[in-house]
Structure formats: structure tokens, C-alpha cells
Amino acid sequence: MPKMKTKSGAKKRFKMTASGRVKAGVAGKRHRLMSHDADYIRSHRGTKILKKGDESLVKWYMPYNR
């Protein structure tokens, strides 16, 4: 049986945790930050764990990274 393909965009954007959850960078922190307040900027710092529905889609994109 041939190997399954991994989506190259997904492997650049997502990492797996040791417990099998999907970690991703937070959207909305690259530019136009002057128009956001400090609470928004602080809460969008670092990475977040994806919700279950998004997590299943990412795991389908990356079949060997489980």
C-alpha cells in the first residue's frame, strides 16, 4: 500500500503535544496591532490548543504525526 501524503502547509503550522492534542499559533498577532487593546495583544501571545473539531481535521492532514 502506498504512503499517505502529509499536507505541507499543516506540518509548518501545527505541532502535536505529548498527549496527542494539536498546538497552533494564535491568529491576529502579525500586524495592525495598534488598533487592538493591550488585553487582546496579551491574550494572543504564544500558542493555543485547538478545539476537538479543528483537531480532527489537522490530524487527518498529518496522518503520521499521531
CHARMM-style PDB file with segment names, atoms N, HN, CA, C and O in Angstrom:
ATOM      1  N   MET     1       0.837  -1.175   0.000  1.00  0.00      PROA
ATOM      2  CA  MET     1       0.000   0.000   0.000  1.00  0.00      PROA
ATOM      3  C   MET     1       0.889   1.248   0.000  1.00  0.00      PROA
ATOM      4  O   MET     1       1.864   1.296   0.750  1.00  0.00      PROA
ATOM      5  N   PRO     2       0.580   2.255  -0.819  1.00  0.00      PROA
ATOM      6  CA  PRO     2       1.448   3.437  -0.869  1.00  0.00      PROA
ATOM      7  C   PRO     2       1.334   4.287   0.389  1.00  0.00      PROA
ATOM      8  O   PRO     2       0.369   4.200   1.149  1.00  0.00      PROA
ATOM      9  N   LYS     3       2.351   5.104   0.575  1.00  0.00      PROA
ATOM     10  HN  LYS     3       3.134   5.175  -0.042  1.00  0.00      PROA
ATOM     11  CA  LYS     3       2.350   6.009   1.722  1.00  0.00      PROA
ATOM     12  C   LYS     3       1.277   7.080   1.544  1.00  0.00      PROA
ATOM     13  O   LYS     3       0.936   7.458   0.424  1.00  0.00      PROA
ATOM     14  N   MET     4       0.753   7.561   2.673  1.00  0.00      PROA
ATOM     15  HN  MET     4       1.030   7.254   3.583  1.00  0.00      PROA
ATOM     16  CA  MET     4      -0.213   8.650   2.627  1.00  0.00      PROA
ATOM     17  C   MET     4       0.545   9.973   2.614  1.00  0.00      PROA
ATOM     18  O   MET     4       1.635  10.080   3.176  1.00  0.00      PROA
ATOM     19  N   LYS     5      -0.038  10.971   1.973  1.00  0.00      PROA
ATOM     20  HN  LYS     5      -0.924  10.884   1.517  1.00  0.00      PROA
ATOM     21  CA  LYS     5       0.605  12.281   1.884  1.00  0.00      PROA
ATOM     22  C   LYS     5       0.274  13.129   3.115  1.00  0.00      PROA
ATOM     23  O   LYS     5      -0.840  13.085   3.637  1.00  0.00      PROA
ATOM     24  N   THR     6       1.252  13.891   3.558  1.00  0.00      PROA
ATOM     25  HN  THR     6       2.157  13.927   3.134  1.00  0.00      PROA
ATOM     26  CA  THR     6       1.065  14.880   4.620  1.00  0.00      PROA
ATOM     27  C   THR     6       0.928  16.238   3.957  1.00  0.00      PROA
ATOM     28  O   THR     6       1.693  16.564   3.049  1.00  0.00      PROA
ATOM     29  N   LYS     7      -0.047  17.042   4.402  1.00  0.00      PROA
ATOM     30  HN  LYS     7      -0.669  16.778   5.139  1.00  0.00      PROA
ATOM     31  CA  LYS     7      -0.207  18.393   3.866  1.00  0.00      PROA
ATOM     32  C   LYS     7       0.960  19.245   4.335  1.00  0.00      PROA
ATOM     33  O   LYS     7       1.169  19.402   5.538  1.00  0.00      PROA
ATOM     34  N   SER     8       1.718  19.794   3.402  1.00  0.00      PROA
ATOM     35  HN  SER     8       1.548  19.666   2.425  1.00  0.00      PROA
ATOM     36  CA  SER     8       2.929  20.519   3.778  1.00  0.00      PROA
ATOM     37  C   SER     8       2.605  21.817   4.503  1.00  0.00      PROA
ATOM     38  O   SER     8       3.406  22.281   5.313  1.00  0.00      PROA
ATOM     39  N   GLY     9       1.439  22.416   4.228  1.00  0.00      PROA
ATOM     40  HN  GLY     9       0.788  22.039   3.569  1.00  0.00      PROA
ATOM     41  CA  GLY     9       1.057  23.618   4.969  1.00  0.00      PROA
ATOM     42  C   GLY     9       0.750  23.313   6.415  1.00  0.00      PROA
ATOM     43  O   GLY     9       1.014  24.134   7.293  1.00  0.00      PROA
ATOM     44  N   ALA    10       0.196  22.139   6.675  1.00  0.00      PROA
ATOM     45  HN  ALA    10      -0.018  21.472   5.961  1.00  0.00      PROA
ATOM     46  CA  ALA    10      -0.149  21.758   8.047  1.00  0.00      PROA
ATOM     47  C   ALA    10       1.089  21.448   8.868  1.00  0.00      PROA
ATOM     48  O   ALA    10       1.146  21.792  10.049  1.00  0.00      PROA
ATOM     49  N   LYS    11       2.071  20.813   8.273  1.00  0.00      PROA
ATOM     50  HN  LYS    11       2.025  20.533   7.314  1.00  0.00      PROA
ATOM     51  CA  LYS    11       3.261  20.467   9.056  1.00  0.00      PROA
ATOM     52  C   LYS    11       4.087  21.695   9.408  1.00  0.00      PROA
ATOM     53  O   LYS    11       4.886  21.653  10.344  1.00  0.00      PROA
ATOM     54  N   LYS    12       3.906  22.796   8.668  1.00  0.00      PROA
ATOM     55  HN  LYS    12       3.257  22.831   7.908  1.00  0.00      PROA
ATOM     56  CA  LYS    12       4.591  24.038   9.010  1.00  0.00      PROA
ATOM     57  C   LYS    12       3.869  24.810  10.117  1.00  0.00      PROA
ATOM     58  O   LYS    12       4.493  25.619  10.804  1.00  0.00      PROA
ATOM     59  N   ARG    13       2.574  24.575  10.299  1.00  0.00      PROA
ATOM     60  HN  ARG    13       2.068  23.918   9.741  1.00  0.00      PROA
ATOM     61  CA  ARG    13       1.776  25.416  11.184  1.00  0.00      PROA
ATOM     62  C   ARG    13       1.377  24.765  12.498  1.00  0.00      PROA
ATOM     63  O   ARG    13       1.036  25.472  13.446  1.00  0.00      PROA
ATOM     64  N   PHE    14       1.409  23.444  12.585  1.00  0.00      PROA
ATOM     65  HN  PHE    14       1.686  22.870  11.815  1.00  0.00      PROA
ATOM     66  CA  PHE    14       0.895  22.756  13.766  1.00  0.00      PROA
ATOM     67  C   PHE    14       1.942  21.826  14.349  1.00  0.00      PROA
ATOM     68  O   PHE    14       2.766  21.265  13.626  1.00  0.00      PROA
ATOM     69  N   LYS    15       1.901  21.667  15.676  1.00  0.00      PROA
ATOM     70  HN  LYS    15       1.231  22.123  16.263  1.00  0.00      PROA
ATOM     71  CA  LYS    15       2.740  20.709  16.385  1.00  0.00      PROA
ATOM     72  C   LYS    15       1.824  19.862  17.255  1.00  0.00      PROA
ATOM     73  O   LYS    15       0.746  20.304  17.653  1.00  0.00      PROA
ATOM     74  N   MET    16       2.261  18.641  17.546  1.00  0.00      PROA
ATOM     75  HN  MET    16       3.136  18.282  17.223  1.00  0.00      PROA
ATOM     76  CA  MET    16       1.499  17.748  18.405  1.00  0.00      PROA
ATOM     77  C   MET    16       2.090  17.782  19.815  1.00  0.00      PROA
ATOM     78  O   MET    16       3.307  17.839  19.986  1.00  0.00      PROA
ATOM     79  N   THR    17       1.222  17.747  20.813  1.00  0.00      PROA
ATOM     80  HN  THR    17       0.232  17.701  20.674  1.00  0.00      PROA
ATOM     81  CA  THR    17       1.686  17.651  22.189  1.00  0.00      PROA
ATOM     82  C   THR    17       1.914  16.182  22.527  1.00  0.00      PROA
ATOM     83  O   THR    17       1.567  15.299  21.742  1.00  0.00      PROA
ATOM     84  N   ALA    18       2.492  15.922  23.683  1.00  0.00      PROA
ATOM     85  HN  ALA    18       2.774  16.639  24.321  1.00  0.00      PROA
ATOM     86  CA  ALA    18       2.766  14.547  24.097  1.00  0.00      PROA
ATOM     87  C   ALA    18       1.478  13.770  24.347  1.00  0.00      PROA
ATOM     88  O   ALA    18       1.452  12.549  24.196  1.00  0.00      PROA
ATOM     89  N   SER    19       0.416  14.467  24.728  1.00  0.00      PROA
ATOM     90  HN  SER    19       0.438  15.459  24.850  1.00  0.00      PROA
ATOM     91  CA  SER    19      -0.861  13.792  24.987  1.00  0.00      PROA
ATOM     92  C   SER    19      -1.711  13.633  23.735  1.00  0.00      PROA
ATOM     93  O   SER    19      -2.813  13.090  23.808  1.00  0.00      PROA
ATOM     94  N   GLY    20      -1.217  14.100  22.579  1.00  0.00      PROA
ATOM     95  HN  GLY    20      -0.321  14.541  22.520  1.00  0.00      PROA
ATOM     96  CA  GLY    20      -1.937  13.906  21.329  1.00  0.00      PROA
ATOM     97  C   GLY    20      -2.801  15.065  20.891  1.00  0.00      PROA
ATOM     98  O   GLY    20      -3.499  14.958  19.883  1.00  0.00      PROA
ATOM     99  N   ARG    21      -2.778  16.176  21.620  1.00  0.00      PROA
ATOM    100  HN  ARG    21      -2.211  16.263  22.439  1.00  0.00      PROA
ATOM    101  CA  ARG    21      -3.532  17.359  21.211  1.00  0.00      PROA
ATOM    102  C   ARG    21      -2.728  18.130  20.171  1.00  0.00      PROA
ATOM    103  O   ARG    21      -1.546  17.857  19.961  1.00  0.00      PROA
ATOM    104  N   VAL    22      -3.378  19.099  19.521  1.00  0.00      PROA
ATOM    105  HN  VAL    22      -4.338  19.321  19.692  1.00  0.00      PROA
ATOM    106  CA  VAL    22      -2.727  19.866  18.463  1.00  0.00      PROA
ATOM    107  C   VAL    22      -2.501  21.291  18.964  1.00  0.00      PROA
ATOM    108  O   VAL    22      -3.419  21.941  19.464  1.00  0.00      PROA
ATOM    109  N   LYS    23      -1.265  21.760  18.819  1.00  0.00      PROA
ATOM    110  HN  LYS    23      -0.520  21.231  18.413  1.00  0.00      PROA
ATOM    111  CA  LYS    23      -0.870  23.087  19.256  1.00  0.00      PROA
ATOM    112  C   LYS    23      -0.691  23.965  18.026  1.00  0.00      PROA
ATOM    113  O   LYS    23      -0.100  23.533  17.036  1.00  0.00      PROA
ATOM    114  N   ALA    24      -1.200  25.205  18.079  1.00  0.00      PROA
ATOM    115  HN  ALA    24      -1.680  25.556  18.883  1.00  0.00      PROA
ATOM    116  CA  ALA    24      -1.107  26.104  16.937  1.00  0.00      PROA
ATOM    117  C   ALA    24      -0.852  27.518  17.416  1.00  0.00      PROA
ATOM    118  O   ALA    24      -1.189  27.875  18.545  1.00  0.00      PROA
ATOM    119  N   GLY    25      -0.253  28.320  16.547  1.00  0.00      PROA
ATOM    120  HN  GLY    25       0.021  28.030  15.630  1.00  0.00      PROA
ATOM    121  CA  GLY    25      -0.068  29.733  16.830  1.00  0.00      PROA
ATOM    122  C   GLY    25      -1.395  30.462  16.738  1.00  0.00      PROA
ATOM    123  O   GLY    25      -2.293  30.047  16.006  1.00  0.00      PROA
ATOM    124  N   VAL    26      -1.511  31.546  17.481  1.00  0.00      PROA
ATOM    125  HN  VAL    26      -0.781  31.883  18.075  1.00  0.00      PROA
ATOM    126  CA  VAL    26      -2.762  32.289  17.541  1.00  0.00      PROA
ATOM    127  C   VAL    26      -2.826  33.266  16.379  1.00  0.00      PROA
ATOM    128  O   VAL    26      -1.829  33.904  16.043  1.00  0.00      PROA
ATOM    129  N   ALA    27      -3.989  33.384  15.769  1.00  0.00      PROA
ATOM    130  HN  ALA    27      -4.800  32.866  16.042  1.00  0.00      PROA
ATOM    131  CA  ALA    27      -4.170  34.307  14.656  1.00  0.00      PROA
ATOM    132  C   ALA    27      -4.334  35.730  15.166  1.00  0.00      PROA
ATOM    133  O   ALA    27      -4.751  35.943  16.304  1.00  0.00      PROA
ATOM    134  N   GLY    28      -4.008  36.693  14.331  1.00  0.00      PROA
ATOM    135  HN  GLY    28      -3.669  36.519  13.406  1.00  0.00      PROA
ATOM    136  CA  GLY    28      -4.251  38.086  14.645  1.00  0.00      PROA
ATOM    137  C   GLY    28      -3.162  38.762  15.435  1.00  0.00      PROA
ATOM    138  O   GLY    28      -3.446  39.682  16.202  1.00  0.00      PROA
ATOM    139  N   LYS    29      -1.900  38.329  15.272  1.00  0.00      PROA
ATOM    140  HN  LYS    29      -1.670  37.581  14.649  1.00  0.00      PROA
ATOM    141  CA  LYS    29      -0.829  38.965  16.033  1.00  0.00      PROA
ATOM    142  C   LYS    29       0.339  39.395  15.159  1.00  0.00      PROA
ATOM    143  O   LYS    29       1.432  39.636  15.672  1.00  0.00      PROA
ATOM    144  N   ARG    30       0.135  39.495  13.868  1.00  0.00      PROA
ATOM    145  HN  ARG    30      -0.753  39.299  13.452  1.00  0.00      PROA
ATOM    146  CA  ARG    30       1.232  39.816  12.961  1.00  0.00      PROA
ATOM    147  C   ARG    30       1.337  41.308  12.650  1.00  0.00      PROA
ATOM    148  O   ARG    30       2.436  41.864  12.666  1.00  0.00      PROA
ATOM    149  N   HSD    31       0.239  41.946  12.374  1.00  0.00      PROA
ATOM    150  HN  HSD    31      -0.653  41.495  12.361  1.00  0.00      PROA
ATOM    151  CA  HSD    31       0.281  43.365  12.020  1.00  0.00      PROA
ATOM    152  C   HSD    31      -1.024  44.010  12.465  1.00  0.00      PROA
ATOM    153  O   HSD    31      -1.941  43.324  12.916  1.00  0.00      PROA
ATOM    154  N   ARG    32      -1.104  45.332  12.336  1.00  0.00      PROA
ATOM    155  HN  ARG    32      -0.359  45.889  11.969  1.00  0.00      PROA
ATOM    156  CA  ARG    32      -2.265  46.132  12.748  1.00  0.00      PROA
ATOM    157  C   ARG    32      -2.538  45.985  14.245  1.00  0.00      PROA
ATOM    158  O   ARG    32      -3.692  45.896  14.667  1.00  0.00      PROA
ATOM    159  N   LEU    33      -1.485  45.960  15.031  1.00  0.00      PROA
ATOM    160  HN  LEU    33      -0.548  46.032  14.689  1.00  0.00      PROA
ATOM    161  CA  LEU    33      -1.656  45.778  16.473  1.00  0.00      PROA
ATOM    162  C   LEU    33      -1.954  47.086  17.196  1.00  0.00      PROA
ATOM    163  O   LEU    33      -2.382  47.066  18.350  1.00  0.00      PROA
ATOM    164  N   MET    34      -1.738  48.210  16.545  1.00  0.00      PROA
ATOM    165  HN  MET    34      -1.390  48.226  15.608  1.00  0.00      PROA
ATOM    166  CA  MET    34      -2.033  49.495  17.189  1.00  0.00      PROA
ATOM    167  C   MET    34      -3.527  49.662  17.420  1.00  0.00      PROA
ATOM    168  O   MET    34      -3.938  50.341  18.360  1.00  0.00      PROA
ATOM    169  N   SER    35      -4.337  49.052  16.575  1.00  0.00      PROA
ATOM    170  HN  SER    35      -4.003  48.500  15.811  1.00  0.00      PROA
ATOM    171  CA  SER    35      -5.785  49.204  16.710  1.00  0.00      PROA
ATOM    172  C   SER    35      -6.386  48.238  17.727  1.00  0.00      PROA
ATOM    173  O   SER    35      -7.577  48.329  18.025  1.00  0.00      PROA
ATOM    174  N   HSD    36      -5.587  47.311  18.267  1.00  0.00      PROA
ATOM    175  HN  HSD    36      -4.619  47.237  18.025  1.00  0.00      PROA
ATOM    176  CA  HSD    36      -6.073  46.390  19.294  1.00  0.00      PROA
ATOM    177  C   HSD    36      -5.643  46.883  20.672  1.00  0.00      PROA
ATOM    178  O   HSD    36      -4.617  47.547  20.813  1.00  0.00      PROA
ATOM    179  N   ASP    37      -6.434  46.551  21.675  1.00  0.00      PROA
ATOM    180  HN  ASP    37      -7.267  46.011  21.560  1.00  0.00      PROA
ATOM    181  CA  ASP    37      -6.060  46.956  23.024  1.00  0.00      PROA
ATOM    182  C   ASP    37      -5.071  45.960  23.625  1.00  0.00      PROA
ATOM    183  O   ASP    37      -4.801  44.906  23.050  1.00  0.00      PROA
ATOM    184  N   ALA    38      -4.538  46.315  24.788  1.00  0.00      PROA
ATOM    185  HN  ALA    38      -4.757  47.172  25.255  1.00  0.00      PROA
ATOM    186  CA  ALA    38      -3.476  45.518  25.401  1.00  0.00      PROA
ATOM    187  C   ALA    38      -3.978  44.144  25.828  1.00  0.00      PROA
ATOM    188  O   ALA    38      -3.212  43.180  25.798  1.00  0.00      PROA
ATOM    189  N   ASP    39      -5.243  44.028  26.224  1.00  0.00      PROA
ATOM    190  HN  ASP    39      -5.865  44.810  26.248  1.00  0.00      PROA
ATOM    191  CA  ASP    39      -5.785  42.723  26.616  1.00  0.00      PROA
ATOM    192  C   ASP    39      -5.782  41.753  25.439  1.00  0.00      PROA
ATOM    193  O   ASP    39      -5.461  40.575  25.597  1.00  0.00      PROA
ATOM    194  N   TYR    40      -6.140  42.254  24.260  1.00  0.00      PROA
ATOM    195  HN  TYR    40      -6.401  43.211  24.131  1.00  0.00      PROA
ATOM    196  CA  TYR    40      -6.149  41.427  23.047  1.00  0.00      PROA
ATOM    197  C   TYR    40      -4.732  40.947  22.730  1.00  0.00      PROA
ATOM    198  O   TYR    40      -4.519  39.772  22.432  1.00  0.00      PROA
ATOM    199  N   ILE    41      -3.780  41.853  22.795  1.00  0.00      PROA
ATOM    200  HN  ILE    41      -3.952  42.807  23.037  1.00  0.00      PROA
ATOM    201  CA  ILE    41      -2.400  41.509  22.444  1.00  0.00      PROA
ATOM    202  C   ILE    41      -1.833  40.496  23.441  1.00  0.00      PROA
ATOM    203  O   ILE    41      -1.138  39.563  23.040  1.00  0.00      PROA
ATOM    204  N   ARG    42      -2.120  40.667  24.731  1.00  0.00      PROA
ATOM    205  HN  ARG    42      -2.684  41.425  25.057  1.00  0.00      PROA
ATOM    206  CA  ARG    42      -1.634  39.719  25.732  1.00  0.00      PROA
ATOM    207  C   ARG    42      -2.269  38.349  25.580  1.00  0.00      PROA
ATOM    208  O   ARG    42      -1.595  37.331  25.737  1.00  0.00      PROA
ATOM    209  N   SER    43      -3.564  38.315  25.274  1.00  0.00      PROA
ATOM    210  HN  SER    43      -4.112  39.142  25.146  1.00  0.00      PROA
ATOM    211  CA  SER    43      -4.247  37.027  25.179  1.00  0.00      PROA
ATOM    212  C   SER    43      -3.888  36.261  23.914  1.00  0.00      PROA
ATOM    213  O   SER    43      -4.091  35.049  23.846  1.00  0.00      PROA
ATOM    214  N   HSD    44      -3.355  36.957  22.909  1.00  0.00      PROA
ATOM    215  HN  HSD    44      -3.190  37.942  22.965  1.00  0.00      PROA
ATOM    216  CA  HSD    44      -2.965  36.298  21.664  1.00  0.00      PROA
ATOM    217  C   HSD    44      -1.471  36.029  21.593  1.00  0.00      PROA
ATOM    218  O   HSD    44      -0.924  35.835  20.508  1.00  0.00      PROA
ATOM    219  N   ARG    45      -0.815  36.018  22.731  1.00  0.00      PROA
ATOM    220  HN  ARG    45      -1.260  36.175  23.612  1.00  0.00      PROA
ATOM    221  CA  ARG    45       0.606  35.740  22.786  1.00  0.00      PROA
ATOM    222  C   ARG    45       0.822  34.229  22.853  1.00  0.00      PROA
ATOM    223  O   ARG    45       0.022  33.517  23.461  1.00  0.00      PROA
ATOM    224  N   GLY    46       1.886  33.738  22.240  1.00  0.00      PROA
ATOM    225  HN  GLY    46       2.535  34.316  21.746  1.00  0.00      PROA
ATOM    226  CA  GLY    46       2.221  32.324  22.368  1.00  0.00      PROA
ATOM    227  C   GLY    46       1.378  31.419  21.483  1.00  0.00      PROA
ATOM    228  O   GLY    46       1.022  31.795  20.366  1.00  0.00      PROA
ATOM    229  N   THR    47       1.058  30.225  21.980  1.00  0.00      PROA
ATOM    230  HN  THR    47       1.347  29.920  22.887  1.00  0.00      PROA
ATOM    231  CA  THR    47       0.309  29.229  21.215  1.00  0.00      PROA
ATOM    232  C   THR    47      -0.908  28.783  22.009  1.00  0.00      PROA
ATOM    233  O   THR    47      -0.994  29.000  23.217  1.00  0.00      PROA
ATOM    234  N   LYS    48      -1.846  28.157  21.311  1.00  0.00      PROA
ATOM    235  HN  LYS    48      -1.776  27.981  20.329  1.00  0.00      PROA
ATOM    236  CA  LYS    48      -3.059  27.647  21.943  1.00  0.00      PROA
ATOM    237  C   LYS    48      -3.284  26.198  21.510  1.00  0.00      PROA
ATOM    238  O   LYS    48      -2.725  25.740  20.513  1.00  0.00      PROA
ATOM    239  N   ILE    49      -4.106  25.494  22.270  1.00  0.00      PROA
ATOM    240  HN  ILE    49      -4.560  25.866  23.079  1.00  0.00      PROA
ATOM    241  CA  ILE    49      -4.515  24.133  21.931  1.00  0.00      PROA
ATOM    242  C   ILE    49      -5.818  24.233  21.128  1.00  0.00      PROA
ATOM    243  O   ILE    49      -6.742  24.950  21.515  1.00  0.00      PROA
ATOM    244  N   LEU    50      -5.879  23.513  20.015  1.00  0.00      PROA
ATOM    245  HN  LEU    50      -5.128  22.931  19.701  1.00  0.00      PROA
ATOM    246  CA  LEU    50      -7.060  23.578  19.156  1.00  0.00      PROA
ATOM    247  C   LEU    50      -8.254  22.863  19.774  1.00  0.00      PROA
ATOM    248  O   LEU    50      -8.097  21.987  20.624  1.00  0.00      PROA
ATOM    249  N   LYS    51      -9.445  23.248  19.338  1.00  0.00      PROA
ATOM    250  HN  LYS    51      -9.573  23.960  18.647  1.00  0.00      PROA
ATOM    251  CA  LYS    51     -10.677  22.588  19.756  1.00  0.00      PROA
ATOM    252  C   LYS    51     -10.772  21.224  19.062  1.00  0.00      PROA
ATOM    253  O   LYS    51     -10.033  20.943  18.119  1.00  0.00      PROA
ATOM    254  N   LYS    52     -11.695  20.383  19.545  1.00  0.00      PROA
ATOM    255  HN  LYS    52     -12.296  20.612  20.311  1.00  0.00      PROA
ATOM    256  CA  LYS    52     -11.778  18.993  19.063  1.00  0.00      PROA
ATOM    257  C   LYS    52     -12.080  18.902  17.569  1.00  0.00      PROA
ATOM    258  O   LYS    52     -11.498  18.069  16.874  1.00  0.00      PROA
ATOM    259  N   GLY    53     -12.982  19.748  17.066  1.00  0.00      PROA
ATOM    260  HN  GLY    53     -13.455  20.424  17.631  1.00  0.00      PROA
ATOM    261  CA  GLY    53     -13.331  19.676  15.651  1.00  0.00      PROA
ATOM    262  C   GLY    53     -12.182  20.043  14.737  1.00  0.00      PROA
ATOM    263  O   GLY    53     -11.942  19.377  13.730  1.00  0.00      PROA
ATOM    264  N   ASP    54     -11.465  21.110  15.092  1.00  0.00      PROA
ATOM    265  HN  ASP    54     -11.660  21.651  15.911  1.00  0.00      PROA
ATOM    266  CA  ASP    54     -10.306  21.526  14.307  1.00  0.00      PROA
ATOM    267  C   ASP    54      -9.173  20.520  14.453  1.00  0.00      PROA
ATOM    268  O   ASP    54      -8.410  20.286  13.516  1.00  0.00      PROA
ATOM    269  N   GLU    55      -9.072  19.931  15.631  1.00  0.00      PROA
ATOM    270  HN  GLU    55      -9.692  20.120  16.392  1.00  0.00      PROA
ATOM    271  CA  GLU    55      -8.015  18.955  15.892  1.00  0.00      PROA
ATOM    272  C   GLU    55      -8.154  17.727  14.995  1.00  0.00      PROA
ATOM    273  O   GLU    55      -7.156  17.213  14.488  1.00  0.00      PROA
ATOM    274  N   SER    56      -9.378  17.258  14.797  1.00  0.00      PROA
ATOM    275  HN  SER    56     -10.188  17.676  15.208  1.00  0.00      PROA
ATOM    276  CA  SER    56      -9.582  16.074  13.954  1.00  0.00      PROA
ATOM    277  C   SER    56      -9.221  16.360  12.505  1.00  0.00      PROA
ATOM    278  O   SER    56      -8.716  15.479  11.809  1.00  0.00      PROA
ATOM    279  N   LEU    57      -9.474  17.581  12.039  1.00  0.00      PROA
ATOM    280  HN  LEU    57      -9.884  18.297  12.604  1.00  0.00      PROA
ATOM    281  CA  LEU    57      -9.116  17.941  10.669  1.00  0.00      PROA
ATOM    282  C   LEU    57      -7.600  17.993  10.492  1.00  0.00      PROA
ATOM    283  O   LEU    57      -7.074  17.522   9.483  1.00  0.00      PROA
ATOM    284  N   VAL    58      -6.908  18.556  11.459  1.00  0.00      PROA
ATOM    285  HN  VAL    58      -7.335  18.938  12.279  1.00  0.00      PROA
ATOM    286  CA  VAL    58      -5.448  18.645  11.378  1.00  0.00      PROA
ATOM    287  C   VAL    58      -4.831  17.255  11.446  1.00  0.00      PROA
ATOM    288  O   VAL    58      -3.858  16.980  10.743  1.00  0.00      PROA
ATOM    289  N   LYS    59      -5.374  16.381  12.274  1.00  0.00      PROA
ATOM    290  HN  LYS    59      -6.164  16.604  12.844  1.00  0.00      PROA
ATOM    291  CA  LYS    59      -4.849  15.017  12.355  1.00  0.00      PROA
ATOM    292  C   LYS    59      -5.069  14.248  11.059  1.00  0.00      PROA
ATOM    293  O   LYS    59      -4.291  13.355  10.723  1.00  0.00      PROA
ATOM    294  N   TRP    60      -6.115  14.590  10.340  1.00  0.00      PROA
ATOM    295  HN  TRP    60      -6.747  15.315  10.613  1.00  0.00      PROA
ATOM    296  CA  TRP    60      -6.350  13.968   9.029  1.00  0.00      PROA
ATOM    297  C   TRP    60      -5.336  14.478   8.013  1.00  0.00      PROA
ATOM    298  O   TRP    60      -4.932  13.743   7.112  1.00  0.00      PROA
ATOM    299  N   TYR    61      -4.923  15.738   8.156  1.00  0.00      PROA
ATOM    300  HN  TYR    61      -5.251  16.335   8.888  1.00  0.00      PROA
ATOM    301  CA  TYR    61      -3.906  16.311   7.273  1.00  0.00      PROA
ATOM    302  C   TYR    61      -2.530  15.713   7.534  1.00  0.00      PROA
ATOM    303  O   TYR    61      -1.717  15.618   6.615  1.00  0.00      PROA
ATOM    304  N   MET    62      -2.255  15.307   8.778  1.00  0.00      PROA
ATOM    305  HN  MET    62      -2.916  15.384   9.524  1.00  0.00      PROA
ATOM    306  CA  MET    62      -0.942  14.803   9.145  1.00  0.00      PROA
ATOM    307  C   MET    62      -1.071  13.378   9.674  1.00  0.00      PROA
ATOM    308  O   MET    62      -1.052  13.182  10.889  1.00  0.00      PROA
ATOM    309  N   PRO    63      -1.201  12.391   8.815  1.00  0.00      PROA
ATOM    310  CA  PRO    63      -1.530  11.026   9.251  1.00  0.00      PROA
ATOM    311  C   PRO    63      -0.427  10.337  10.060  1.00  0.00      PROA
ATOM    312  O   PRO    63      -0.726   9.448  10.857  1.00  0.00      PROA
ATOM    313  N   TYR    64       0.834  10.722   9.874  1.00  0.00      PROA
ATOM    314  HN  TYR    64       1.077  11.444   9.226  1.00  0.00      PROA
ATOM    315  CA  TYR    64       1.918  10.026  10.565  1.00  0.00      PROA
ATOM    316  C   TYR    64       2.351  10.713  11.838  1.00  0.00      PROA
ATOM    317  O   TYR    64       3.244  10.217  12.525  1.00  0.00      PROA
ATOM    318  N   ASN    65       1.754  11.827  12.171  1.00  0.00      PROA
ATOM    319  HN  ASN    65       1.028  12.229  11.613  1.00  0.00      PROA
ATOM    320  CA  ASN    65       2.180  12.613  13.337  1.00  0.00      PROA
ATOM    321  C   ASN    65       1.160  12.464  14.451  1.00  0.00      PROA
ATOM    322  O   ASN    65       0.532  13.445  14.850  1.00  0.00      PROA
ATOM    323  N   ARG    66       0.984  11.239  14.964  1.00  0.00      PROA
ATOM    324  HN  ARG    66       1.494  10.442  14.640  1.00  0.00      PROA
ATOM    325  CA  ARG    66      -0.024  10.997  15.995  1.00  0.00      PROA
ATOM    326  C   ARG    66       0.593  10.424  17.249  1.00  0.00      PROA
ATOM    327  OT1 ARG    66      -0.115  10.159  18.220  1.00  0.00      PROA
TER     328      ARG     66
END
